[in-house]
Amino acid sequence: MRKKIVQIPGKFYFLRETLPVALKRVHGKIVTHPHDYTGVPHWHDFSELVIVTGGSGLQNINGTVYPVSRGDVFVITGKTTHFFENYRNLEITNIMYSERIFRDLREYLKRIPGYHVVFRFEPELRGRRAFHNTLHLSPQALAHVTRTAGKMNLELERGEPGCEAAVLALLFELIVFLSRSLDDPGSSRHSVTRLAGLFSTLEASFQEDWPLERMAGIAGMSVNTLLRTFQAVAKQTPLQYLTALRMNAACTMLETSDRSVSEIAFLCGFHDSNYFTKRFHAQFHQSPGKWRRECARR
């Protein structure tokens, strides 16, 4: 008989509305906290960073079963059905968080190649049976992660003034560490990870000229392979992705600076301000000048 899928609201775990972050530990089949749905098919509208600190088990994600063991780290994004089929001797630390906490810092996280793999690529591609690229930590790295998670848990439990800032600082420290850990020799590798360096380079240097041959060179693959792999991961072509980065930067400049439209177009990688205005209007259905005026009114 098929198990019923349970929808879990964030209020079960987030004790403070101003801090949508929670940390829960699981020790095998022992219920260690209320609303423990480890072995029950469920989904939620927040994301979950899963750190396997001991034992082994079978994780079912969207109907595909993955064996996991001590040192494995992976992300479950919102609205993803998942549960553990076998976790009798498994020990895990679950860090739950709302994606909105990344609003201001994601721009910087995207400049770390490993961030794209662990927090973007893998959750998107995990449903394909051919892809399984969980980050596996060395014992030393796992010990560091466990200590950082312990500090987070202590801050959440004490709830002292400033705990929100301390928890978020520790969470972002953890995410940066995990993203960098993917470059360790002991980390698992997959051909898709070769795109990570390209994504982070584009994030930091989108204003430069980027012919496909240059992108393919950084990714270490042919142009045809780049186009196929990029489309599978990002659901758009490299040029579309690059244009989106430039448009986002242009919107920020229009809102926060008094530079001219022509200057902003140049700084964002558009060598022709008329072309920039045309593309801007096609995407936002208004001119850059009108966008700036509406931002000023808001």
Steps between C-alpha positions, in 0.01 A plus 500: 500500500637837398574735788313830515716806430492752785536876452699659782479875576804693611325609821559149635872579520563876478456640851546862395337665201805725465731198482378226261780261594483182709732212584378149586696183561385146422640186664365195320135426563501670841266802490731782610268795434131577436391481136765243414399382152831334413335174385179655365471628139469877532577835345527854629529854369846556648837348415699253704874444524557136599829402665553129561711480817487123556376165371337446162155482343286528189357839412200512264483829309217542249477123462871439444692320776854607593730325747656749742763459770708692750650811339236548230349847468212600271220751467127433478323798346142600573212293360723195450345175623749305712545260791740235628406142418770354720660697781525273802864588579504837323600823671425825318489872565227686311536874458172645377485849351285726287655601169415864572795527738728486195345807344794732565791255512427263213686732261822428691435131556459451126862599454610173666504217242394233750192697603348447156551125523381434856220757527387541137601223258451195716148581628394575141650188343452248777180366346699364206619152585832554322594786733616445857758747621464543875783678674695259718709653779824372642499415873681828574254707296203320656635577846522870411145501363372321811662760727349787302156336507540455876561872543188573293295266714626664820404846373154377399443338838617795709317764297708781647496852350686487168431130445349572157820666379716227655297214346500656153873571522569136594268371227672704230840396635385140468370548145826663388701218659290232331518678165877519521522138619383379159844587365670261746662191341271273704180658370286315247516631144269503201529654153235757595727638771729633228236766437535628855814700427336652195189604696704665775723677244198633310349626825815700574590610144172524307598840358781345293468356150399135516505311169395136528854383432625684810222352714572151369870542577433587865259207532752265337259371237408549136251768398237238416543327836485837676173591329342165583618486862428866572146466370442193717621676815381859456195443278634770266790559263830652617417824316158523665658442841766765436238751382295436816805574717560824313135603522489438875811711549351774281181506708704540817702785353189676371350481847805590709712734285461816295708374208360554151329216317785490246761471774307225677461311173878510447584403860268198474655367180274654234712687248196656332263698723221479241525120501498505879185714506332268249582189703399671824161597357447149363557350846337756729251663260629847580803714430798521738404861574147408602632214715726749683215749555270229638775377733548856626126533571499172692 
